[in-house]
């Protein structure tokens, strides 16, 4: 097998990681004026600061208008008196963007609306800076523009459907440019998780308009499973929940009714845009996945004490959670509590392994592939998720939980576990390369299935692989089998 360290973030997708705050001009560099300012004084400020626009803000620092060089040329010069107040000529209301928004959305929005500048605001709508289109474009190559446009349709359900569909084209094009599959997975996950936020915000806005009011308490929307690990394939289903800030018991009916309504709208709309309902009902509409922070901590402790089949299965779904919208600190506090509860519970970790003991790799005694025999459609093929990634992800997760590792992605867990001496460099490389190879084979196979009109699955025909890939896959499965045996020995003391 090839060896090497984990690759750094690829420059080809770097723009998809960046936030508006990374590229905006700070508040101190923005010419901001109050309503009532004379146009002559505003122009003098622009000249002195060598600025190309001024933002008009109210008494609370919120943008209410913008005046650009083009506005000055079209509306001011030789047309209005110097004493004219700026509000008479400003463009209002101005289009704004939040500083925690992804940069590629800012690029698309400004290109779509022919904007050269856009005020940047904080969560309360206060002006915190200004983003210039030419600054943002410096972070994105020209070939990316059509992909950015495809991933940033208006935030309607129809627009988000188009965003979901554009992911397949994006994955295919990035593969064509030799981007590693695990990087493509991270990008797909980031886009999917961002849609949770957009759908949630739209649902909340609609509820406010209908008289439900705003969030009664703070909350975090979490995703679990592959979404929490940053390892989505093309068509992940929903695995989500709410962590809700603690509130008095007397308010339970009112507050839980609100969050149930929000969950129903969010899950319905996610299904509508192409992130289907979870068959196992692992969604915030289920009270099992909609709890206050204290209730979640109590639940995790209860799972740890019971250690039965149901508790283990639910824990396995839950432990890779990540916050995608809302109060991230609630998720972080829960992560700390989970780490403390699970790390000290060796019996619970042993039971987690036992629950997945049948997830063997797809290799026979003599090194041949064990293929599907029951399902006629996939006869002769290998389910590389069930017999490849699940055994690997599960083994690495168990070791990470035992060591109190907070990272959730498989490659990051491998990195930290190596730093802590759990793996040596050779083991890390073998397992990391196994994960990357299987991810590559599966994601390419899903794209090919989709293009051919076949049902997208995790089955792969070994005979359809190149001789080199088949050999590397055998090596990969051997490495996964070795770590499974090691985990079995360490957690159960069973050699066979």
N, C-alpha and C positions, 0 to 999 in steps of 0.2 A: 504493500500500500504506500501511497505518497505520504510524506510527512511534511510538517510545516506549522507555523503558528497560525492562529486565527486571523483571518484577513481583516484589515481595518475597514471602516465604512467606505464604500465605493464612491469616488467622486461623481460617477454618473448619476447617482441618486442623492447626492449630498443636499441638493436644494429641497428635497422632500423631508429632510430632517430639521431644516432651519425654521426659526420663528421670525415673525415681523420684528420683534424686539432685538433680534440679532443685527438688523440692517437699518433700523430707523435712526433718524437724527433725534437726539435727545431734546427734551422740553426746553432746555436752556438755549438751544440753537434754533428755536422756532420763533418767528415774529408773531406774537399773539397780541391782539388789540381788543378792547372792549367796545360794545355798541356805543355810538355817540362820538367815537374818534373821528376827527376830520380826515378826509381823503388825503389832503396835503400832508398831514402829519404821518399818516400811514405810509405814503410814498417816500417820505424822508427816512423813515425807519428802514424800509426795504433797501433804499440806497446805501444807508450807513452800514447795514448788516450784509450787504451784497446777497440778499435773499430774493427768491423768485416768487414767493407767495406769502400771504399773511392769513392767519387763522383768527376769526372773530369768536371770542369766548364769552360766555355769560358770567355772572358773579360767582358761580360754582366751578368755573374753569372748564365747562363743557362746550365743545365747538357748536356754534350756531350758524356759521357761515365761513366761506373761504373766498379770498380774492387772489387771483393769479396774475401773472404778467399778461396773459391773453385777455383777462377781464379788464385790466388797466387799459390795454390798447383798444378794446372794443367799446368799453363803457365810460371810461373816465376822460381820456385824452380829448381835449377840445369839446367835451360834451357836458360835463358837470362842473359846478363851481368848486374851488378848493375847500370851501367850508362844508361841502356835502358830507353827511355822516356815512361811515363805511357800510352800514346796513342797507343803504339805498342802492348800493351797487354790488353787494356780495352775492355769491351763489349760495342759496340756502334751500333746504338744509344740506350740509355737506355730507358726502359719503365718507364714512369713517371705518376703521378696522381695529380690532383689539390687538394689543401687543402680544398676546399669547396665541394668536392665530398663526397657522402655518404660512410661510413666506410664499409658497407657490399659489395659495389662494389670493394673496395680495397681488401677485403678478397677473393672474388671470382676470381678477376684478378690474384692475387698472387698465389692462389692455382692452377688455371688453367695453369699458365705458370711456375710453380715450382720456384717461386721467394721467397727469404727469406727477401729481402729488396727492397724498391722502393723509389726513390727520389720523394719528394713532391714539387710542383711548384705553383707559384701564377698565376694570370691571364695573366701575360706577359711572362710566361715560366721561371721565375727566381727561383732558388733553395731556398726553405724556410724551408726545413726539410727532414726527412727521416722516413719512416714507416717500422717497423719490423713486419713480419707476426705473430710472437709469441705474440707481444703486441696486435695486432688486434684480434687474436683468443681468447684472454683473455676476450673479451667483448661478445663473442658469444658461446652459448652452442653447444655441438656436434650435438644434434638433429636438430639444425637450418641449418646445412651445406647444406643438399640437397635442402632446401627451398631457401637459398641464391644462390646456383648454378642455380636453376630454374628461379630466378628473375634477372639474370645478364648475359643473353646471349649477344653475340657480338652485336654492335649497328647497325646492318643491319635491314631492314624491316622484314625479316624472323625471325631474332633473337628477335626483339621486339614483334612480334606476339606470340612467345613462352613465353615471359615474361607476356604478357596479359593473355594467357591461364593458366599460372602457378598461377595466382591470385586466381582462384577458388579452386585449391588444397590447397593453403595456407590458405584461409578463412576457409575451411572445417576442416583442421587440427588444426587451432587455436581455433575454436569452440569446437573441441573435447577435448581441454585442458582447457576449461572453461574460455577462454578470453572473456571479454565483447564485445558485438557487436560494440559499439561505438569506441572501440580501434581498432577493425578490420577495421571499416570504415576509420579511420584516416590513417591506414597503406595502404589500397587500394588507398585512395586519394593521399597519398604521392607518391606511385609508379606511378599512372596515371599522376600526375603533373610533375614528373621527366621525364616521357616519352615525355611530351611537350618540355622540354629542350633538350633532346637527339635528337628528331626529328627536332627541330628547328636548333640546331647546325649542324646536318648533312645536312640540306637543305642549310644553309648559307655556309658551306664548299663547297658544290657542286656549288653554285652560284659564289663563289670566283674563283673556278677552271674554270668556264665557262666564266670568264671575267667580271662579274657583279661588282666585287670589294667587299670590306667589307662593313659593315653597314655604311651608309653615316652620320648618327647621332645616338646617343644612343636611346634605346627603351626598353620597358618592355612588355613582353608577359603576359597577365593576363588571369585567368580563372574565371568564374562566377558561380552562382548557387551552387550546392552541392559541386563542386570542390573547390570553394572559401571558403566554410564553413568547408571543411574537412569531408564531409558526403556522399561520394560516395557509391553507392551500386555496384552491379557486373558489370553492363553494362551502364555506363553513356554516354551520347552523348557529342558532343563538344559544349562548351559555352566559347568562347575565344575572345580576342581582343588585340590590340596593343595600348600602350601609347607611343607616339613618342616625343622625345625632340623637342622643338620649333626650327624652322628654318625660314629663310627669305622666303616670299611669292614667290619670283622669282624662288626659287628652288623647288617649289611644284611638278611640273610634274616629274622632275627627281627623287626626293626622294619618292614620293608616288608610282611611278611606281616600284621602288625597293621593297618597303614594300608590295605592292600588289603581286608581284612575290613570295616573301618570304611566304606570307600568303597562296597563292594558293598551294605551295609545302608542307607547313606544314600541312594544313588541309587535303590535299589529302593523305599524308602519315599517318596521324593519323587515318583517315578512313580505310586505308589499314591494319593497325595493329590491328584494333578492337575497336577504339574509333570513332563511326560513326558521320557523318555530322549531324549538328543540323537541324531539320525540319523547324525551325523558322528562319534559316539563321543567327543565332547569332554566327557569326564567323568573324575573322579578314579580310576575303575576302570581307565582306560587309563594305563599307565606314562608315556606322553608328558606327561600332565597331573598326575603325582604324583611330585614331585622334591624333593630337599633344596634349600635356598637356593643353595648353591654350584653344584649341578647346573643350577638354573634360570638362573643368571647365565651359566654356560658355554653353555647352550642358546641363550640370546638372542644371545650373541656369535657362535655358530655360524650362526644364522639370518642375522645381519648380514653374515657373510663369504660365505655361499652365495648368498643373494639369488635363489634359484630359485623356481619356481612354488610348490612345497610349502612352503618356508620363508616365503614372503610370505603365503600363505593362512593358515598357522598363526599368524603374527605378527598378522595382521589380527584374528583371533579373540581373541588373548591380550592385546593392548595396552590394552584398557579394563578390565582386572581390578581388582577391589576385594575387600578382606577382609570376610567376613560373620560369621566365627566363629573364635575362637582368638587366636593371637598376632599382633596387628595390626602389631607392629614388624617382623616378618619380611616382610610385604607391603610395608611402607614402604621397607625396605632394598632389596627387589627393584625397587620403583618407581624409586628413585634410580639403581640400576645400569642399568635399562632406559633411563632418560633420558640417561645419560652415553654409552651405547653407540650409541643411535639418533641422537641429536642431531648427532653428528659424522660420520654415515654418509649423505652426500647420495645416493650411488649406491643404497643400500638404499631410501631414501624415494622415489626416482624409480621404482624397481621396484615399490614398493607402489602407486604411482599407475597404472603400466602394467597391473597385475593387474586394476584396476577400470575400465580405459579404456572398456569396453563399457557401463558403467552411465550411459547418457545419460538426460537428463531427458525426460519424456513430451511434448515439444513438437516439432511439425514446423516446417518452414522458414517457414510463413506464420502461425505462432502457434496452430495447431489442435492438439488432443490426439492423441497417438499411442496408439491403443488396442490391446488384445489381439486377436490374430487366430487364434492356434493353438488355445488351449484353448476348447472350445465353451461350457463353463459360464460363462466370463468374457468372451466375445466382446463387443467394444464397450466394455469397461471398461479402467481404468488401474490398474496395480499401483503404488500410490503409495509403497510401501516400496522397491521395486527402482528406480523411476525418480524418486523424490523424496527420501526420508530417507537412503537409502544413499549417493547422490552427495554430499549435503550433509554427513552425518556423516563420510564418508571424507575429504572435502576439508579440513574443519575439523580432523580428527584429524591429518592430515599436517602441517598448519601448526603444530599444538600440539606434535607430536613434534619438529619442527625447532627450535622455540623453547624446548624444555625445559619445557613447561607440564605440571604434575602433575595438574591437574584432569581428570576423565574425562567429565563430562556435557557435551553439546554447547553448551548455553547458558552454562555456566561457562567453557568454552574460548573462546567468543566474547567473553565479558567480559574475560578476561585478555589475549587477543590484541589487543583494542582498547586496553587499558591500555598494552600494549607497542608500540603504534603499527602493528601489522600490518594492522588494519582501522581505518577512520575510523568515527565514530558512525553515519553514514548507512548504511554497509555493515553494521555490526553490527545495526542495527535491521531492515534489510531481510532479512538472513539469520535473525535471531531470530524475526521475525514469520512468515517462511516456515516455519520449524521448527514454530512454535506452530500455524499454520493447518493444516498437513498432519497434525500429531499430532491435532488436534481432529477433522478429517474422518475419519481412520482409526479413532480410538477410538470415535467415535459410530457409525461404520459397523459396527464389530465388535459393539457392543452390539445394534444393530438386527438384524444377522445372527443373533446368538445368540437373541434374543427371537422371531425368525421361524422358528427351527429350521433355518436355513441354515448351511452350513459357514462358520466364521469365517475370514476371509482378509484380505489387504491390498489387494484389488481394490475400486475405487470406480467407479460409473457417473457420468461427468461430467454427463449429462443429468438426474441425480437431484439435483444441487446447485442451490442458488439462483443467480440471475443474479449476485449480488454475490460469492458464494463462488467461482463459476467465474472471474470476473474477477480476484479476489484470488489464486486458484490459479495462473492464468496468470502474474501478476506474481511470485509466489513461485518458480515453476519458472524464470522468466527470471533471477531473482537467483541461484538455485542454479547455473544454467548458466554465469552470469558468473563465479562463484567457481571452478567447475571449470576454466573456460578459463584463469583466472588461475593456478591451481595447476599446470595443464599447462604453461604457459609458464615458470613459476618452477622447476619440477622437471625438465622435459625440454627446455626451450628450443625447443619446437615450437609454432608459432603456430596451425597447423591440425591 
